[in-house]
Amino acid sequence: MHNGLLSGPDSFLHVPKVRDYWSIELGFSQIYKCMSRTRFEAIRSCLHFNDNSKLLPVTDINHDRLHKLRPLVDYLNNKFKSVPYRQDLSLDEQLCATKAHSYLKQYLPAKPHKWGFKLYVLCDYKGYAYNCEIYTGQENQPRFRLPSEPDLGSSSNIVVRLSRDVPQYNNYKIYFDNFYTSVPVMDYLYSRGILSLGTVRTNRLPNCKLNDSKMQKKLLRGKSIEYISSYKNTPISALTWKDNKPVTLLSTYAGKLPETKVKRFNRSTKIVNSWLLYKRVREEQNLPVQFELADWRKKIAYSLTKSGDFKNQRGRRSISIETKRASTRALAMHPTRAVRTDGVGHSQIRANKRGRCKFPKCNGYTWIQCNKCDILLCNSKTKTCFNRYHDE
């Protein structure tokens, strides 16, 4: 150990001897088991990213709650920002789920995982994050603002900080929700040549006719009302659109026009979007549904994680190999059909213990085991379970 940082033979750069290695050769999915849990915990307990002797006490006004991780966070953000920005950007919060005990952990009931660390993230429409900020409750302190940056409030200051490195006067657009949207922050972005659009809370639009709740209730579904004004030298369009309930939008570059028609959810046909319609037509014509690369990867990953996974089903049970058989004996883990019928590496070996054949509806006992599938299968003059299992 040197200056509170990990070094020497116990460094995180030191890779222990590989004890176990298991690889699924699908080009993208590999699982490595490189070290024991005890060794990993020992390395983690000695791993430091900052000098703890420079940590200010909690009572100090300049105390940084992320002092121990600040160099790592800054390093990652610098690496993220080295990639050229895309024209369309989005700013929103994201929850990093955890079960750790920490006073920084937040509860967001609308997220799939309710508890975790909240991050403010600036990303593009493809999901790449250019900048992020971990919520600590200290975001509105003056030491986190540059001298040239105004104080626009805690939520708007997040937009100011995360958009510092966005190129100016190049028609870059930032989208956010009503937590961040306000007239002053849009004026600030417009002064830097950055366009913006977001939903807005009506109480942040003073002296605006869109705040009339009676007028909003009279709107029919699909109808909208727009008011155009200016704040200082910034043109601003405020728009209320009636969906299931009124939605108010604020923008410095977009307005009501042009109006187009879009397909909505149809309760009678249960069609949500064009993808479901496309899928149904392909299935009716007995044509294979064409997936993108991401969808194909999801399908393969799901097949791998659910290999040998059985669920109880009501009614008459199928005798298919992929489902649970009506039996009280212990279940065997079967590979997927793609692995079982690939015809590669399925050789017969002698098992250490005689057991029941795992082919459906076979009650025989055998010593023969498949080297790849790792299950017992009969193979004799009268029973050909081994060949049938790998052919069907």
Secondary structure, DSSP 4 states (H G I P E B T S, - for coil): -BTTB--GGGSTTPPPPP-EEEE--SSS-EEEE-S-HHHHHHHHHT--SS-GGGPPPTTSTT--TTTTTHHHHHHHHHHHHTSPPPSEEEEEEEEEE-----TT-EE-TTSSS-EEEEEEEEEETT--EEEEEE--S-TTSGGGS-TTS----HHHHHHHHHTTTSPSSS-EEEEE-TTT--HHHHHHHHHTTEEEEEE--GGGSTT-GGG-HHHHHHPPTT-EEEEEEEETTEEEEEEEEESSSEEEEEESS--SPSP------BTTTTB-SHHHHHHHHHHHTT-PPPPPHHHHHHHHHHHHHTTT-----SSSPP--TTS--S-SSPPP-PPPHHHHTS-SS--EEEEEEEEE--STT---EEEEEETTT--B---SSS--HHHHHHH-
